[in-house]
Amino acid sequence: MLRYIAILWDATDPHAGRRAVEMGTKFSSLSNRWRRVFSAPGLMVFADLSMAPYALIYMLPAEAGVILGRLFPAPPLGSADAGTALINEAAALSMVETSGAHLIRKYWGAYVGFMTNADGSHSFAIRDCSGKIPCYRTSFHGVHVCCADLSDLQQSGLVALTPNWRYLAAFIYVSRLQVRECAFNEVTELLAGDCFEIRHARVRQFSAWDPAAICSSGWMSDYADARLAMRATAQYCVDSWALCFRSIAVRASGGLDSSIVLGCLTKSRIRPKITCIN
């Protein structure tokens, strides 16, 4: 699993800035596996990618932030060419200005992103809509910490975690519960597609990914065109992920989803080694 620790704060608050630096020093001393991958006013990010071979570190131009995981450009309808995401300065600044909306619209993959503006008065964390990489958040004394594994937060000793019995009772009853509360009172989860934003000391968490907006745009009235576009998009997505691995195991259940994935893999120009598991 990709592990990271991101510290966000309003850089115009000197007290929060001092506390953030102290936290960064504390996390750095916990283990030599942590690598500081980004540091700027309002944002500091540490990462450990040793257990996530697919993951990359995308340093954004203009010191706008960093994206961890795997990122691909969103294809135009009908495109079947897989490629690696390239982000120029204009795109990076647009991501910051739109609080991640530009990232959601123009790119896809499995990632968490952390971005900030030039003076550190506006910073945010964003989790992609697949939800592949976890993102949990806790806050204290004007500083906000995001991580993928709560044990990393607990080992720091910076916050005492207490059980959220109300959530645990609901989870036992409905294990597929999808809410921002989690098993600890002091922690909030960023759900798939969520963004947590700090803007001049004001904080909010909201859904940056809007499936309703996607469905209402790019309407295709011709069935044959829609079928070809869906086929091309599915092939593009499978090709993109196939680029990340030399061999791929497919859990072939005999159902529709795994059959589509396997069919696209057999037609992929990437030609990975495929093993089917039933």
Stockholm file with secondary structure:
# STOCKHOLM 1.0

chainA/1-278         MLRYIAILWDATDPHAGRRAVEMGTKFSSLSNRWRRVFSAPGLMVFADLSMAPYALIYMLPAEAGVILGRLFPAPPLGSADAGTALINEAAALSMVETSGAHLIRKYWGAYVGFMTNADGSHSFAIRDCSGKIPCYRTSFHGVHVCCADLSDLQQSGLVALTPNWRYLAAFIYVSRLQVRECAFNEVTELLAGDCFEIRHARVRQFSAWDPAAICSSGWMSDYADARLAMRATAQYCVDSWALCFRSIAVRASGGLDSSIVLGCLTKSRIRPKITCIN
#=GR chainA/1-278 SS CCEEEEEEECTTCHHHHHHHHHHHHHHHHHCTTCEEEEEETTEEEEEECTTCTTCEEEECGGGCEEEEEEEEECCCTTCCCCCCCCCCHHHHHHHHHTTTHHHHHHEEEEEEEEEECTTSSEEEEEECTTCCSCCEEEEETTEEEEESCHHHHHHHTSSCCCBCHHHHHHHHHCTTCCCSBCSBTTCEECCTTEEEEEETTEEEEEECCCHHHHHTSSCCCCHHHHHHHHHHHHHHHHHHHHTTCSEEEEECCSSHHHHHHHHHHHTCTTCCEEEEEC
#=GC SS_cons         CCEEEEEEECTTCHHHHHHHHHHHHHHHHHCTTCEEEEEETTEEEEEECTTCTTCEEEECGGGCEEEEEEEEECCCTTCCCCCCCCCCHHHHHHHHHTTTHHHHHHEEEEEEEEEECTTSSEEEEEECTTCCSCCEEEEETTEEEEESCHHHHHHHTSSCCCBCHHHHHHHHHCTTCCCSBCSBTTCEECCTTEEEEEETTEEEEEECCCHHHHHTSSCCCCHHHHHHHHHHHHHHHHHHHHTTCSEEEEECCSSHHHHHHHHHHHTCTTCCEEEEEC
//
